[in-house]
Amino acid sequence: MSMNFCRRDSWGTAVLLAGIGALLAGCASVGPATVTRDRFDYVATISDSWKRQTLLNLLKVRYSDAPVFMDVSSVISSYSLQGDISLGGQFASSGGGNIGTVGATGRYADQPTITYQPLIGDKFAKSLMSPIPVTGLLYLIQGGYPADVVLRIGVNTINGLDNAFGGAGNPRAGDPKFHEFMTLMRESQSAGGVGFRVKPVDDTQAVLMYMRPATDPAAEYSLRIGALLGLDTREREFSVQYGSFPENDRQIAILTRSILQVMVDFGSYIDVPQSDVAEGRVSSVSRTDEQQRMFPPLLAVRHGPSPPDDAYVAVPYRKQWWWIDDRDQRSKQILTFLMLMFSLTEGGPSQSAPIVTVPAR
């Protein structure tokens, strides 16, 4: 008795068997193969959603709406690839017909689990309403971020010099001396005239600002900065504390903003449709030409019926589209810096609660 598979289907069977073999071989390595792709895709998507959420909340604050933040706390992606093979044959004598059957089934599943966590309660208060740690701002300056930008965004007052603030409830025009101070800090930063360091004092880490000696070429910046802050310019090191007013002429008191205050100030510079202002849907913010010169807007947000295809970030809000142009490098950098500021309140060192200080006249 001879037993032969039907040759008529031998080519199709071979191809099918090869495909099943590849399916089963891939089943063992489906996990590692997805790491590179998934990591890139999730990072890009989460980054894009973070930018959109930040821009949307700036708009909500501008329109006196409540900001809402939703964190992506975890991403778990589960994959499964399964394959089954069935192969059967019936054989007869050499004069009979040969019958062969072969079959395969496969199943692929991608089941990502993404957890969202809204900022509420204590976490909301800590992230949005707590003052930005002084040390965090100084580390940014020491790390090379432009001093004038860091001070303009994150500081309310320094040794009694007021920064500009665009909040509808408590607007401030800003002290020209504060503008001069942050400009000098930027120039001194470039020249290496002023720096910060941490020094152990009584079992704590004290932050000190140091200035170059009078013989140093960059000392001219230090002397003017010291005069603006009312410091004893004969000294070279000054302690930096959180607060509104210094206790003496060897101390620098910095009253930092909360992230919510930063958002309110940023939002006040967003250009809105005049019809919304006329109808009372949003408050009008007026600034003189001199105020605009000293404290210009840092972020340019455009609006219209539809965004350009190549917008850096775009969100729909109040039947309008709002976006940041991808060619606007300054606005892109400022939005990224604003997002970085959020992390300062999360991981930055804590500072003592504010104390009411009444300056002597």
Secondary structure, DSSP 8 states (H G I E B T S, - for coil): ------GGGHHHHHHHHHHHHHHHHHHTTHHHHHHHHHHHHHHHHHHHHHHHHHHHHHHHHHTT-----EEEEEEEEEEEEEEEEEEEEE---TTS--EEEEEEEEEEEEEEEEEEEE--HHHHIIIIISB--HHHHHHHHHTTS-HHHHHHHHEEEETTEE--B--SSS-B---HHHHHHHHHHHHHHHHT-EEEEEEEETTEEEEEEEE--TTSTTHHHHHHHHHHHT--TT-SEEEEEESSS-SSTTEEEEEE-BHHHHHHHHHHTS---HHHHHTTSS------HHHHHHS--S---EEESS--TT-SEEEEETTEEEEE-TT-HHHHHHHHHHHHHHHHHHHS-------------
